[in-house]
Amino acid sequence: MSDGPKIVVVGSVAAGTTAAAKARRGSEDAEIVVYERDRDISYSGCGLPFYLGGVVESMDDLTPRDPSWFAQRYAIDVRTGHEVTDVDARSRTITVQDLATGETFTDGYDELVLATGVSPVVPPLPGVDADGVFTLRNPSDARAIRQWIESRGVERAVVVGAGYIGLEAAEQLTERGLQVTVVEQEPHAMPSLDADVADRVDDELRDHGVELLTRARVTAIETADDGAARAVVVAADEDGKDRTVPAGLVIVAVGVRPNLELAEAAGVRVGETGAIAVDRRGRTSVEHVWAVGDVAESFDLITGEPVWVPLGSTANKMGRITGDVLTGGDLEHRGILGTSIVRVFDLAVAQTGLSEDRARAAGFDPVVVHNIKPDRPEYLGGQEMLIKAVADRVTGRLLGAQIVGPSGVDKRVDVLATAISFGARAEDLFHLDLAYAPPFSTTKDPVHYTGMALDGAVSGRAGLVSSAELDRRRDAGGSLQVVDLRSAKDRERSSVDGSVHIPLAELRARAAELDAAVPTIVYCNKGVTANAGQNVLRNRGFADVANLSGGNTTYQRHLRGRGLAG
C-alpha cells in the first residue's frame, strides 16, 4: 500500500497521461491509477489524418506508449478497457466497468482528475449510421476508415465540415487518389479565420482538385442495397434545391463537444462555454475533483474571459499544471491565445490571439494590417505570405494575427504569439532582434513590416483602411477620393471602381489634381508603394490619407467574396 494520496485519472490521451506523469515526478509516494475505456492511450490525435493518407504507415507510430510503458517508467497503473460510469463526490468513490468482462466495481480516490476529453458531434441525419460513415477522433476511427477504403476500393469521398480535421482528412484522401468533396455550412473553409484570409484556403483546396461547397448543408446520406453509404444529399442552392454527391466514404467532422457525463455526476459546475469551469490550477467547484484538457475551460490571455479551445497543446499544458499542483507544486495556467496551425496541401494556415471581429466585440478599437511579403528573398525561392494582424488603436497593444503562406508561417506565428503573450505593442515588433540570412528571411522580416505598418496606423502617421471599411465609407456617402498609384499595365488588369489613376512616379507633379481637404485613400498592388505615396501626400498638406490595407490584391479578393468580381 502507498503512504501517499491516491490519485485517480479518468482519460489517458494528452491531458490525462501528462497529469499522471507529472504527479509521479512530484511524488514517489502517491498511488496513481488511470482508467481508460478505449484500448489506445497517449496517442497523437493530430496525426490521425496522416494515417489515412499513408504518410504515417503504421498506427504504432501514433501510439508509441502502452500501459506497460507507464508502469515501468512511472509506476502508474493504466487500465485500458475500463469505463468509469459514475462518481460519488461525497464518498470519494467511482464506479468502474471492465468492458472485457462486464464486471462492475467501486474504487476510491483522494484526488480525482477528469480528463474525459470530447466526442464528435454527429448531426441526426437520415443515413448517418450507415456503413462507410465515420468520425475521426481516435485511432480506432482511423483504422476503420483506412480499412474501409482499402477493402472497398473507395474512389469518392465527402468530408462534412471544413475545420482542422476536415481539411487534413480532405488533403490526405486527395493525396491517396480519392476524389473529394468538402461540404461547409459557413461561407468559407476554416470558419475560425476571417473571410479575407480564409478565401486563400478555399483557393488552395480547389487548386488541388477538391470540390468545395460552401454555404451548403448536408440533409441526408443515401445508402446502397448493402446498407453502405453511396451518396450525400446537399442543399446548397438558395432555392433549397438538393444536389446528390456520390460517395463511398463519408467523414463527419463538424465539431466536438465535451464529455460531461462524469462531471455532471460529480456535481461540478459547467462554465459558460459548455465545458467544465476550473480555476488556474484545474480545480473544479467540487472539492478534490479536478478537470484538465479538452473537457475543461481555459481563459483568454488577452481578455481574461473563459474560452474553450480544444487543442492538444493546451491539453498537455493543463495536465502538467494540475499534476504539479496535486503533488505540492505551484504552477498556474496563464491562459491561451488559441494559437494553431494546419497544413492544407502546399499552404500553411495559422492564427493566434483575437481576430478583428473578436477584438471589436471585446471592446478594443482594432487597427488591422494586411501585410503581403515573401518569407525570404525571391532569388532564393521566397514565396508570398499574408499576415493579417490586429492591434488596439488606443494602447498599441498587439492583439492577434492570422497568417497564410507556403512556407515560413510557423516561424512568424510563434514570434507573434510570444510577443502577444508578453504584452508587446505594435511598435515593439520592429525592434525584435530576429535571425536573418537570405535562405531564411528578408532583411526586414515580415514580422518587422507588420509592426511598422501597425505602428504607423496606431500613431496616426500612416493610417490603414481595410477593404470592408472602404466599402462602408463609400456606402455612407460623403467626400472621399481614392487614388490608384500603380502602373497603367497593372490598372488594366483590375482596379478599385471610381479611383483616380496617378502613378507614384507622377504623384509629386500631379498632387494638385487632388483636393487636400478631402479624405484620401491610396492603393497599390499590396501596400508598399501606396505607403510611399501616402507620405508624399501627407508632406504636401493632405491631412487625412489612408493606405488601403493589402492593396488591390486584397480588395479584389474582397469583391470576389461579395460576388462582385471574377
C-alpha positions in Angstrom: 0.0 0.0 0.0 1.1 3.5 -0.8 1.7 6.0 2.0 0.7 8.9 -0.3 -2.6 10.1 -1.7 -4.5 8.1 -4.2 -4.8 10.0 -7.5 -7.3 8.6 -10.0 -7.3 10.0 -13.5 -10.2 9.3 -15.9 -8.9 9.5 -19.5 -5.5 8.8 -21.0 -4.8 10.9 -24.0 -2.9 14.1 -23.8 -4.0 15.7 -20.6 -4.7 12.6 -18.5 -1.3 10.9 -19.1 0.5 14.2 -18.7 -1.2 14.9 -15.4 -0.4 11.4 -14.1 3.3 11.6 -15.2 3.8 15.0 -13.7 2.2 13.9 -10.4 4.6 11.0 -10.3 7.6 13.3 -10.9 6.4 15.3 -7.9 5.8 12.3 -5.6 7.1 8.8 -5.3 4.6 8.1 -2.6 1.3 8.8 -4.5 -0.7 5.9 -5.8 -1.7 6.8 -9.3 -4.4 4.9 -11.3 -5.6 5.9 -14.8 -8.8 4.5 -16.2 -9.4 4.5 -20.0 -12.4 3.0 -21.8 -10.5 2.8 -25.1 -7.6 0.4 -25.9 -5.2 3.2 -27.1 -3.6 5.7 -24.8 -1.4 8.7 -25.1 -1.8 8.8 -28.8 -1.2 11.6 -31.3 -4.8 12.6 -32.3 -3.5 15.3 -34.6 -1.6 12.7 -36.6 -4.6 10.5 -37.4 -5.4 12.1 -40.7 -1.9 11.3 -42.0 -2.5 7.7 -41.2 -5.5 7.8 -43.7 -3.3 9.0 -46.5 -0.5 6.6 -45.7 2.1 9.2 -44.8 2.1 7.5 -41.4 2.3 3.9 -42.4 1.7 2.2 -39.1 -0.6 3.2 -36.2 2.2 2.1 -33.9 3.9 5.4 -34.8 1.0 7.3 -33.4 0.5 5.1 -30.3 4.1 4.6 -29.1 3.2 4.1 -25.4 1.1 1.4 -23.7 0.2 0.6 -20.1 3.4 -1.4 -19.5 5.5 1.6 -20.6 3.8 3.8 -17.9 4.1 1.0 -15.3 7.8 0.6 -15.9 8.7 4.2 -16.3 6.4 5.9 -13.8 4.9 3.2 -11.7 1.5 4.3 -12.9 -1.3 1.7 -13.2 -3.1 2.4 -16.5 -6.2 0.2 -17.0 -7.5 0.3 -20.6 -10.9 -1.1 -21.4 -12.2 0.2 -18.1 -15.0 2.7 -18.3 -15.8 5.0 -15.3 -19.6 5.2 -15.2 -20.3 7.2 -12.1 -18.7 9.5 -9.5 -19.8 9.9 -5.9 -18.0 13.0 -4.7 -19.3 12.7 -1.2 -17.8 9.3 -0.5 -14.9 10.0 -3.0 -15.6 6.8 -5.0 -16.1 6.0 -8.6 -17.9 3.1 -10.3 -15.9 1.3 -13.0 -16.9 -1.3 -15.5 -14.4 -3.7 -17.0 -15.6 -3.7 -20.6 -14.0 -7.1 -21.4 -15.8 -9.0 -18.6 -18.7 -6.8 -17.8 -17.7 -6.7 -14.2 -18.5 -3.6 -12.2 -16.6 -2.5 -9.2 -16.0 0.6 -6.9 -12.8 2.3 -6.4 -11.9 5.2 -4.1 -9.8 8.3 -4.5 -8.2 11.1 -2.6 -8.0 13.3 -5.7 -9.9 12.7 -8.9 -8.8 14.2 -12.3 -11.4 14.3 -15.1 -9.6 14.1 -18.5 -12.6 12.8 -20.3 -12.0 14.8 -23.5 -14.5 15.3 -26.2 -16.8 13.4 -28.6 -17.5 14.2 -32.2 -20.8 16.0 -32.9 -22.9 13.8 -35.2 -25.9 15.5 -36.7 -29.1 13.4 -36.7 -29.2 13.0 -40.4 -31.0 10.2 -42.3 -28.4 7.6 -43.1 -25.7 8.9 -40.7 -25.5 5.4 -39.1 -24.8 3.7 -42.5 -21.6 1.7 -43.1 -19.0 3.9 -44.6 -19.9 6.9 -42.5 -17.2 7.8 -39.9 -16.0 10.3 -37.5 -12.2 10.8 -37.0 -11.4 11.2 -33.3 -9.3 8.2 -32.2 -7.1 5.5 -33.5 -10.0 3.1 -33.8 -11.7 5.5 -36.1 -8.6 5.9 -38.3 -8.1 2.2 -38.5 -11.7 1.7 -39.5 -11.6 4.4 -42.2 -8.4 3.1 -43.8 -9.6 -0.5 -43.8 -12.9 0.7 -45.4 -11.0 2.5 -48.1 -8.7 -0.4 -48.8 -11.3 -3.2 -48.7 -13.9 -1.4 -50.7 -11.7 0.3 -53.2 -13.3 3.7 -52.5 -12.9 6.3 -55.2 -15.0 9.2 -54.0 -15.4 10.7 -50.5 -17.3 13.5 -48.9 -16.0 15.3 -45.9 -18.6 17.2 -43.9 -17.0 20.2 -42.2 -14.0 22.3 -43.2 -12.3 22.8 -39.8 -8.9 21.4 -39.0 -9.7 17.7 -39.0 -11.9 18.0 -42.1 -9.3 19.8 -44.1 -6.5 17.5 -43.1 -8.7 14.5 -44.0 -9.6 16.1 -47.3 -5.9 16.7 -48.1 -4.8 13.1 -47.2 -7.7 11.4 -49.1 -6.9 13.5 -52.1 -3.2 12.6 -51.9 -4.4 9.0 -51.7 -6.1 9.4 -55.0 -9.7 9.8 -54.0 -12.0 12.4 -55.5 -13.0 14.5 -52.5 -15.9 16.9 -51.9 -15.9 19.1 -48.8 -19.2 20.5 -47.6 -19.2 23.5 -45.2 -22.2 25.5 -43.9 -20.2 28.7 -43.5 -19.1 31.0 -46.4 -15.5 29.7 -46.3 -13.4 26.8 -45.2 -11.8 27.2 -41.8 -14.7 29.4 -40.3 -12.4 30.4 -37.4 -10.5 32.6 -39.9 -11.6 36.0 -41.1 -13.1 35.8 -44.6 -10.3 37.9 -46.1 -7.8 35.2 -45.0 -9.9 32.1 -45.4 -10.5 32.8 -49.1 -6.9 31.7 -49.8 -7.7 28.3 -48.1 -10.7 27.9 -50.4 -8.5 28.6 -53.5 -5.9 26.1 -52.3 -8.5 23.3 -51.9 -9.9 23.9 -55.4 -6.5 24.2 -57.0 -5.7 20.7 -55.8 -8.9 19.2 -57.2 -11.1 19.3 -54.1 -14.7 20.3 -54.7 -15.6 22.8 -52.0 -19.3 23.5 -51.4 -19.7 26.5 -49.0 -22.9 27.8 -47.6 -24.0 24.2 -48.0 -25.8 21.8 -45.7 -26.0 18.1 -45.8 -29.6 16.9 -45.4 -29.2 13.1 -45.8 -26.9 10.2 -46.6 -28.2 7.8 -49.2 -27.4 4.1 -48.8 -27.0 1.2 -51.3 -28.7 -2.1 -51.1 -26.0 -3.5 -48.8 -26.5 -0.7 -46.3 -23.4 1.2 -47.1 -23.2 4.9 -48.0 -23.4 5.7 -51.7 -24.1 9.5 -51.8 -24.6 12.6 -49.8 -27.6 14.9 -50.3 -26.6 18.6 -50.1 -29.0 21.6 -50.0 -26.6 24.1 -51.5 -28.8 26.4 -53.6 -30.7 29.5 -52.3 -33.9 28.0 -53.6 -33.3 24.9 -51.5 -32.8 22.6 -54.4 -30.9 19.4 -53.4 -27.8 18.1 -55.0 -26.6 14.5 -54.7 -22.9 13.9 -54.4 -21.7 10.3 -54.9 -19.6 9.0 -52.1 -18.3 5.6 -51.0 -16.9 7.2 -47.8 -18.3 10.0 -45.6 -16.3 11.6 -42.8 -18.3 13.8 -40.5 -16.1 16.5 -39.0 -18.5 19.2 -37.9 -17.1 19.7 -34.4 -16.8 18.2 -31.0 -18.5 18.5 -27.6 -17.1 18.0 -24.1 -17.8 14.7 -22.4 -19.6 15.9 -19.3 -21.3 12.8 -18.0 -19.0 12.2 -15.1 -18.7 15.9 -14.4 -22.5 16.1 -14.0 -22.5 13.0 -11.8 -19.9 14.6 -9.6 -21.9 17.9 -9.4 -19.2 20.1 -10.8 -20.1 23.4 -12.4 -20.1 23.7 -16.1 -18.9 27.1 -17.4 -20.5 29.5 -19.9 -18.6 27.9 -22.7 -20.2 24.5 -22.1 -17.0 22.9 -20.7 -16.1 22.3 -17.1 -15.3 25.5 -15.2 -11.9 25.3 -13.5 -9.5 27.7 -11.8 -5.9 28.3 -12.9 -4.8 25.1 -11.3 -7.5 22.8 -12.7 -9.8 22.8 -9.6 -13.5 22.4 -10.2 -16.3 23.6 -8.0 -16.3 20.3 -6.1 -13.5 19.6 -3.6 -11.0 17.0 -4.6 -12.3 16.9 -8.2 -10.1 18.4 -11.0 -10.5 18.8 -14.7 -7.9 19.1 -17.5 -7.7 19.1 -21.3 -10.5 19.3 -23.8 -13.2 18.8 -21.3 -12.3 21.9 -19.3 -12.4 25.6 -19.9 -9.4 27.7 -20.3 -9.3 31.5 -20.3 -8.2 34.1 -22.9 -4.8 35.5 -22.2 -5.8 38.9 -23.6 -9.4 39.4 -22.2 -9.3 37.1 -19.2 -12.6 35.7 -20.3 -13.4 31.9 -20.2 -12.7 30.2 -23.5 -12.9 26.7 -24.8 -10.4 25.8 -27.5 -9.8 22.1 -27.6 -6.2 21.7 -28.7 -3.6 19.1 -27.9 -1.0 21.7 -26.9 -3.4 23.3 -24.4 -4.4 19.9 -23.0 -0.8 18.9 -22.3 -0.2 22.2 -20.6 -3.3 21.9 -18.4 -2.4 18.3 -17.5 1.1 19.2 -16.4 -0.1 22.1 -14.3 -2.7 20.0 -12.4 -0.3 17.1 -11.9 2.2 19.5 -10.4 -0.3 21.0 -8.0 -1.6 17.6 -6.9 1.9 16.8 -5.6 2.7 20.1 -3.9 3.7 22.3 -6.8 2.7 25.8 -7.5 2.2 26.0 -11.3 -0.7 28.1 -12.6 -2.3 28.3 -16.0 -1.6 31.7 -17.6 -4.2 31.5 -20.3 -4.2 30.8 -24.0 -4.3 32.6 -27.3 -5.8 29.7 -29.3 -2.6 29.5 -31.3 -2.9 26.9 -34.0 -1.6 25.9 -37.4 -2.7 23.5 -40.1 -1.4 22.4 -43.4 -3.7 22.4 -46.4 -1.7 20.9 -49.4 1.0 23.5 -50.1 -0.3 26.1 -47.7 0.3 26.6 -44.0 -2.6 28.3 -42.2 -2.0 29.8 -38.7 -3.7 32.0 -36.2 -3.1 33.4 -32.7 -5.0 35.8 -30.4 -8.0 37.8 -31.3 -9.5 38.2 -34.8 -10.7 41.6 -36.0 -14.3 40.8 -35.0 -13.4 39.3 -31.7 -11.2 42.3 -30.8 -14.1 44.7 -31.6 -16.5 42.6 -29.6 -14.1 42.6 -26.6 -14.2 46.4 -26.5 -11.0 47.2 -28.4 -10.7 49.7 -31.2 -8.9 47.4 -33.7 -6.4 48.6 -36.2 -5.8 46.0 -39.0 -3.0 45.4 -41.5 -2.9 43.0 -44.4 0.9 42.5 -44.9 1.8 40.6 -48.1 5.5 39.8 -48.1 7.8 36.9 -49.2 9.1 34.7 -46.4 12.6 35.1 -47.8 14.2 36.8 -50.8 12.6 35.8 -54.1 16.1 35.0 -55.5 16.2 32.1 -53.0 12.7 30.9 -53.7 10.8 33.2 -51.4 7.0 32.9 -51.7 4.4 35.4 -50.5 2.6 35.1 -47.2 -0.3 37.1 -45.9 -0.1 38.3 -42.4 -3.3 39.9 -41.1 -2.5 41.4 -37.8 -4.7 43.3 -35.3 -3.6 45.9 -32.7 -5.5 48.2 -30.3 -5.7 51.8 -31.6 -5.8 53.2 -28.1 -2.8 51.4 -26.5 -1.0 50.0 -29.5 -1.2 46.5 -27.9 -0.8 43.6 -30.3 -4.0 41.5 -30.2 -3.8 38.8 -32.8 -2.7 37.6 -36.2 -3.7 35.2 -39.0 -1.1 34.0 -41.5 -1.3 32.1 -44.7 1.5 31.1 -47.0 3.5 28.2 -48.5 6.5 28.5 -46.0 7.8 30.4 -43.0 4.3 30.7 -41.5 5.1 28.6 -38.4 8.1 30.8 -37.5 6.1 34.0 -37.8 3.0 32.9 -35.9 5.2 31.7 -33.0 7.1 35.0 -32.9 3.8 36.9 -32.8 2.2 34.6 -30.2 5.3 35.1 -28.0 5.1 38.9 -28.4 1.3 38.9 -27.6 1.9 36.7 -24.5 4.3 39.2 -23.1 2.1 42.3 -23.9 4.0 43.7 -26.8 2.8 46.7 -28.6 2.8 47.1 -32.4 5.9 49.4 -32.2 7.9 46.7 -30.4 7.8 44.3 -33.3 10.2 46.4 -35.4 12.7 46.3 -32.6 12.8 42.5 -32.3 16.3 41.1 -33.0 15.3 38.3 -35.3 17.6 36.0 -37.1 18.4 36.9 -40.7 20.1 35.2 -43.6 18.7 35.1 -47.2 17.8 31.3 -47.0 15.6 32.1 -44.0 14.2 35.6 -44.1 14.3 39.0 -45.7 16.5 41.7 -44.1 13.4 43.2 -42.5 11.4 40.2 -41.6 7.6 40.1 -42.4 7.1 40.4 -38.6 9.1 43.7 -38.7 7.0 45.0 -41.5 3.8 44.1 -39.7 4.8 46.0 -36.7 5.9 49.0 -38.7 2.6 49.2 -40.5 0.5 48.7 -37.4 2.5 51.3 -35.5 2.1 53.8 -38.3 -1.7 53.3 -38.2 -1.8 53.4 -34.3 0.2 56.6 -34.2 -1.8 58.2 -37.0 1.3 58.7 -39.1 0.2 56.2 -41.8 -3.4 55.3 -41.5 -4.8 52.0 -42.8 -8.2 51.2 -44.2 -9.5 47.7 -44.9 -11.4 46.7 -48.0 -14.6 46.3 -46.0 -14.1 49.7 -44.3 -13.6 51.4 -47.8 -16.9 49.9 -48.9 -18.6 51.1 -45.7 -17.3 54.6 -46.1 -18.4 54.7 -49.7 -21.9 53.4 -48.8 -22.2 56.0 -46.1 -21.7 58.8 -48.6 -19.6 61.9 -48.1 -16.5 63.1 -49.8 -13.8 60.6 -50.4 -11.1 60.3 -53.1 -9.4 57.0 -54.0 -6.1 57.1 -55.8 -4.5 54.3 -57.7 -0.7 54.7 -57.6 0.1 51.7 -59.8 1.3 51.4 -63.4 -1.1 51.6 -66.3 -0.4 47.9 -67.0 -1.5 46.9 -63.5 -4.5 49.1 -63.6 -5.7 47.5 -66.9 -6.0 44.1 -65.1 -8.3 45.4 -62.3 -8.8 48.4 -60.1 -11.0 49.9 -57.4 -14.0 51.4 -59.1 -14.1 55.1 -59.1 -10.5 55.5 -58.3 -8.2 58.2 -59.8 -5.1 56.9 -61.6 -1.9 58.8 -60.8 1.2 56.5 -60.9 3.6 57.1 -57.9 6.3 58.5 -60.2 3.9 61.3 -61.3 2.3 61.9 -57.9 4.5 64.8 -56.8 3.9 66.7 -60.1 0.2 65.9 -60.2 -0.7 66.2 -56.5 -2.5 69.5 -57.2 -5.1 67.5 -59.2 -6.3 66.2 -55.8 -8.2 68.0 -53.1 -6.0 68.1 -50.0 -9.1 68.8 -47.8 -10.9 65.6 -48.9 -10.2 62.3 -47.1 -8.0 60.3 -49.4 -7.3 56.6 -49.7 -4.3 55.5 -51.8 -3.6 52.0 -53.0 -1.1 49.9 -55.0 -1.0 46.1 -55.6 -0.1 45.1 -52.0 0.6 48.2 -49.9 4.2 49.2 -50.1 4.1 51.7 -53.0 0.9 53.2 -51.5 2.7 53.8 -48.3 5.3 55.8 -50.2 2.5 57.8 -51.9 0.8 58.3 -48.6 3.9 60.0 -47.2 4.2 62.2 -50.3 0.6 63.5 -49.9 1.0 64.0 -46.1 4.1 66.1 -46.7 2.1 68.2 -49.1 -0.6 69.0 -46.6 -3.1 66.2 -47.1 -4.5 65.8 -43.6 -6.3 62.6 -44.0 -4.5 60.0 -46.1 -5.0 56.3 -45.5 -3.5 53.3 -47.3 -5.8 50.5 -48.5 -4.6 47.5 -46.4 -3.3 44.7 -48.6 -3.8 46.9 -51.7 -5.7 45.9 -54.8 -4.8 42.3 -54.3 -6.8 42.1 -51.1 -9.5 44.4 -52.4 -10.2 42.2 -55.5 -10.5 39.1 -53.2 -12.9 41.1 -51.1 -15.0 41.9 -54.1 -15.0 38.2 -55.2 -16.1 37.2 -51.7 -19.1 39.5 -52.1 -19.8 38.1 -55.5 -18.8 41.3 -57.3 -15.6 40.2 -59.1 -14.5 37.2 -61.1 
